[in-house]
Amino acid sequence: MTSKKKEKVHFIAIGGSVMHSLAIALKMKGLEVTGSDDNVYTPSKERLETHGLLPESYGWDDNRITEDLDAVILGMHAKDENPELKKAKALGLPIYSFPEFIRKQSDDKQRIVIAGSHGKTTITAMIMHVLQYANRDFDYVVGAYLEGFDNIVKLSEAPIIIIEGDEYFSSALDKTPKFLNYEHHIGLISGIAWDHINAYKTIDNYVKQFEIFADSTPKGGTLIFCEEDDMAMVIASNQRTDVTQIHYPVHPYVLKNEITYLKTDSGLVPTKIFGQHNMLNLNGARRLLSRIGITDEIFYEAISSFEGASKRLQLLKKNKSTSVFLDFAHAPSKVEATTSAFKERFAKKKLVACLELHTFSSLNKNFINNYQDTLRAADEACVYFNPHNNKQKEESKIEIEDIKNAFNFHELQIFTEAEALQNYLLQKNWHDSNLLLMSSGQFGNINLQSMANNIVDSTN
């Protein structure tokens, strides 16, 4: 009897966060996987190497593209003129963006997609945590590493898949927002705040993508909206009788001795997360999970042990006097929500908030004013950006004066050199003070864990 031929897949730009994780997931599923990239960085490099998937040499080589490939998966890093892509087109091979391929792999599954400008990673992580606690079999795609999960992508024979749905373009060939390619059965919109200015030049164009997401819900499907978000609720006001619509508010909670407790019908439930924004995320996850058979009793049992996703209000170091947290916040709405949550929990301590402007949008002179008052909950604030990384056109590049005017924060400290920022933070008196670091980057490759250790140890 002839054995079934292994499906053979090649990744162009395999080194991306989700791309390399998808490559690992497909190899674990039994597919034959190859890949290429012009460079691969930590931690993708080590993880690909462990699974025997790291390219033998960097760069593009069209000899890697052969007629026996069943699929070519194209990462955002690969451009139209890529020689491997050109050959794949010439051979007529099936070419997919990673969301298209995940959709192809989940044809027989119930697809649950979490969308929104903020909170989608945390909501997805909460859902995964609870389902794992309940011993439910499920696949997933999430944007951050989680405790208890080896990869950020899993594809198996599970009946459902939980997907964090990004609104950014799918690939160089496919300008469709990723979340539309998944074709959800259950969709959740956590909130909408203009982002990705390089892709969506106006807020109307950006919001339109979420309207299309909502409209693409199939008959008999479910749409879940955060009722605290004005834009999400405008979309929700377009009622469809053939779709179940659910709105969720902030989950009731109380703070006691810097610990957040959920108010439930069965009493107070302690949590390891905090802040009003996270209480919104938590309630969104709860309402969604109820649609797939998870009771409130199981939800509250499970969620009390949830510690959050990597770099989402992640504790680096603490003692009784001082704590240092790292958060992925970078867009204006995320910065404001995270800073407010932190100050709410640690109201009696001084809060020093430190933000890196790292994304294309945040370094744009036409966008920077969206950060007005986002740091107002902090007692002291600093902003770091590397002017050499700013890829804006000359007329759109921000200057130090633009940042000062935009944030509207008294005595805002602005740094353009990572070493100067680190020295400034290390020399401060941190007694009864906390540090909140916010960035989607690396703060100029500062060793943040080492710096946090030194700051906290200085108050012992």
N, C-alpha and C positions, 0 to 999 in steps of 0.2 A: 504493500500500500504506500503510495507517494505521500510524503509529509507535506503539510501546507507551507508554502513559501512565506518567509518572514516579510512583513511590510517594511520597506526601506525608506527612510526619511533623512533628508539633509537640511541642516539649519544654516542659513546665511546670516551671520552676526549672532553667533551662539552665546556670546558672553554676557548678554543682558540679564538682569535679575530674573524676570519671568522666563525669558528664552532658555537660559541654562537649566532652570528648574523644570520646564516642560520637557527638555531633552532628557533629563534624568528620569522623569516620570514615564516617558515613553520607553526608555530602555528597560526600566523596571517592569513595564507592562509586556515586554517581550519583543519590541520592535528593534530593527537594526538602525542605529542612529549614528550619523556623522555630522560634523560641523566645521565652520570656519569663522574667522574674525581677524581684524587687523590688530587687535590687542585684547587681552582678557585680564581683568584685574581681580584682586581679592574682594570678596570671598569666592566669586564665581570660579576663579582659576583653580583653587584647591578642591572645590567640590566637583568640578568637571574631571580633574585629574584622578580623584578617588574612584570615579565611576568609569574611568578609561575613555572619557569623551573629550579631553583637552586636545585641540588641534596640534599635530606634530610641529607645525610651523605657522607663524602668523602671516596674514596677507590673503589675497584672493587668488584663486587658481581655478580656471574654468574646467580643468581636467577632473575636478572633483564632481562635476555634474555629468552624470551618465544616464543613458536611456532607461536603465532598469530602476531608477528612482520612482517610488510611488507618490512622493510628495516632496516639495521644497517649501520650507517655512521661513518667512522673511521677517527679520527684525527691523525695528525703527531705525537702527544705526546704518542699515544697508540702503544705499541710494540708487536712483534709476540707472546710473551708468555702471553699476557693479558688474564686472565681467561674468561672475557666476550667475547672476540674475539674467543677464543677456542671453547666456547659453541655455538656461532653463526655459526661457521664452522661445528661443529658436527651436528647441527640441519638443516644444508643446507640452512640457511637463505641468502637472497641477501645482500651482503656486498659491500658498495661503499665508495670510497674516496669522499671528498666533491665536487671536480670538476666533478667526474663521476655523482654524484647525481644531481648537477646543470644542467649538460648536459641532464640527464633524464627528468628533469622538464622543459626543454626548447626545447623539440623535435619539436614543431610547430612554433618556433620563428626564426627570422633572428638573427644569433649569430655574434656579433662583438667583437673581442678580441684584446686588446692592449697589446703587448709584448715588451720586451726590458730590458736591464740591468738598465736603468735609465729613468726617466720621465714618466713611464707608469701610476703611480698614478695620476699625474698632468694632463696628457692627458685625462685619463678616467674621472676625475673630471670636466674638461672643457667641455667635450662632454655632461655629465649629466647636468651641469649647463645650457648649451645652450638649450638642449632638454626640460628641465623644463620650461625655459623662453618661449619657443615656444609652450608650452602646448601639447607636444607630450607624448603619453603614452608609457612607456618603463620600463623594469626590469633592474636590475644591480647587479654587484658584484664589490666592490672597496675596496682597502686596507686601507683607512683612512676615518675618519668622515668628512662630508662636511656640510657647512652651508645650511640649508633648507632641509636636509634629516635626517630622524629619525634613520635610520639603515644603515649599509654598505652592506646589501643584501636586495633585493626586488624580490619576485617571485609572479606573478599574471597572468592574461590572456593577458597581453600586447603582441603586435606582434613582438617586438624586445627586445634583451637583450644586454647590454653593460657590458663587463667583463674585469677586469684587469687580465691579464694572467701571472702568475708567472712561472718561469722556474724550480723551485725547485720540488722535488719529491712530488707525490700526497698523499701517505700514506706509512705506514710501509709495506704494502703488494704490493703497486703499485709504482714502481720506475719511472713511466712515468712522464715527466714534466707536471705540472698542465695545461699549456696552450694547450697541445696536446689533452687532454681529452675533451676540449670544442667543438672541431670540428667546427671551425669558417667558416663563409661565407665571412666576411670581416676581414682581419687581418692587423695590423700595427706593424712595428718593429721600435722602436724609436732610437735604438743604441745598440751596443754590447760591453761590457767590462767584462773581466773574473771576475766571482764572484762564491760563493758557492764552495770553494776549497774542502770542505769535501765531496761534491757530485760529482764534476767534477774535476778530478785530473790534467787535462791538459786543456789549452786554446782551443786546437783543439776539445776535447770532448765537451767542453762547447758550442763552436760555432756550432757544429754539431746539437745541439738541435734546434737552430734557423733555420738551413737549413731544418730540418725535418718539422718544423712549416710552413715554406714557401711552401715546396713541398706538404703539406697536404691540401693546398687551393683547393677547388673543382673547376671543370670546371664552368666557368661563374662567379667565385668569384673575389674578389679584394684584392690586396696586396699593402700596402702603406709603403714606406721606407723613412727614414731620409737621404737625400743625403749628409749631412755633416759628416756622419759616414762611415768610410772606410769599416768596416766589413759588415755592413748592405748592402752597395752597392755592395760588392763582391757577396753576396747572391742574390741581385737584378739582377746581370748580367746574372743569369741563366734564360733567357727569356722563358716565356711560352705563346704561342699564345692564349691559352684558358683561360687565367687569365688577368684581367686588372691590370697593374702595374702603380702606381703613386709615384713620388718622390717629396719630399718637402724640400725647403731650409729654412733658417732663415727668418721670416717675417720682412719686412722693418720696422724700427722704429727709433725714435729720442728721446733723453733725454733732458728734459728742467726742470730746477729747481727740480731735483731729481724725476721727474715724467716721466714715459715712455709713449710715444704716438705712436700708430700704424700709419704707412703711408698707406692710402687707396686711392682708386680712388675718394672717396667723401670727402677727407680731413683727418685731424689728429683725431684719436680716442684715448682718454686717457684710461690707464689701471691701475689696482691696483697691478699688478705683474711687475717683472723687470728681466733683465738679458738675455743675448743671448740664454742661454739654454731654458728659458721659452718662448722666441720668436720662437724657434724651436718647442717646445711642442704645442704652440698655433697654429702654421701653420699646424702641423700634425692634430690637432683636426679639424681645418677648412676644410682641404682637405677631411678628412673622412666624416664629416657632410654633405658636398656637395653631397656625394654619396647616402645619404638617404633623400635628398630633402630640406636641410637647405640652404637658400640663404646667400650670403655674407652680405646682408643688415641685416638680422636677426642675423647672427653670430656676427657682430660688435656691434649691439645694446646690445646683451646679454653679450658678453665677457667683456665689459667695467665695469661690476659690479662684475666680478669674483675675489674673494679674495684669492683663493688657498685652498688646502686641509690642514687638521690639521697637524702641524709640518712640513709643506713645506714652508720654509721662513715665518714662523709665527711670527708676531710682538708680543713681550711680554710687552714692555713698551718703550715709547719714550718721549723726549721733544726736544727743538730746538738744544740742544747741543749733545745729546746722544740718541742712540736707541739700544735695545737688541732684537735680533732675534733668533729663534730656528728653526733648520732644521734637517730633517731626514737623511741628507747626511752621509754616512758611507763608501761606496766603493770608491776607488780612483777617478774614473771618476766623481762621484757625488760631492766629496769634492772639486775637482778642479773647476768644473762648478759653484758650489754654492759660493765659495770664490771669484771667478772672477766676478760673477754677482753682488755680494755685493759691491765689490770695485768699479766697473763701476758706480753703482748708486750713491754711497757716496764717490766720488773721492776726495773731499776736506777734508775728515775726516780720522783720523787714524783708521785702522781696526785691532782689536784684534780677531783672529780666534781661537776657542777652540774646539778641536776634541776629542771625546771619542772613543777609540778602543774597540769595544764591541763584534763584530761578530767573529765566528770561523775563518774565513779567515783573518781578520785584526790582529788577535793575533798569526798568524802563521809565524814563521821565514822565511819560504820559499815563503811567499806571501808579506811580509811587504815592500819589495823594490818597489812594484808597486805604493807606495805612494810618490815616488821621485818627488819633485817639485810641488806637488798638493796644497801646501799652499803658493806658491810664491807670490800670489796677496796680501797677508796679510802683514801688517807692523810689527805685533808681533803675535806669535803663541804659543799655548800650547797644549799638548797632555796628556790626562788622560787615564789610564787603571788600572783595578783592577787585580793584579797578582793572587789573590785567585780564580778568576773566569775563569782563563785560563785552559781549559780542553784539551790542546794539550798534545801529548806525550812529554816527557822530552826533547828530542832532537829537537823538533819543537817549543818550547816555546820561546817567544821573551823576550829580556832583554832590559834595558834602553839604552844600547849602540847600540843595533840593531835599535831602533827607531831613535836615533840621526843620525846614518849613513844613514838610509833609506830616511828620509824626506829631507835631504840636505837643512835645513833651519837654518840661522844664529841665534844663541842664542835661540834655541828652548827650551821652558820650559816643563819639563816632570813631571807629578804627578802620584803617585800611591795611594794617599789617597784623598778621596773626600773633606774632611774638609780642607786639606791644599790647594787644588785648590780653594775652595770657599773663604777662607781667603785671598789668593793671589789676586783674582779678586776684592774683596770688598775693599781692601786697595789701589787700584790703583786710580790715578787721571783720571777721565773719561771726562774731559772737551774736547769738539770737538773730541770725540772718540766713536766708535761703537763696540759692542760685538756681534760676531756671534758664537752661540753654535751649534755644529753639532754632532748628535748621533742617533743611532737606539735603544739606551738604556736609562738609567735614570741618568747618571752622579753620580752613587753611591747614588741615592735617595736624591740628593740635591733638595731643594724646589726652582726650577728655577724661578718661578714667583716671589717669595719673594725676591730672590737675584736680579732679574731684577729691581724690584721696588726700592730696596736700592741703586743700582748702578745709576739709572736715577735720583732718588731723591737727591742724593749727589751732582748733578750738578745744582740743582735749585738755 
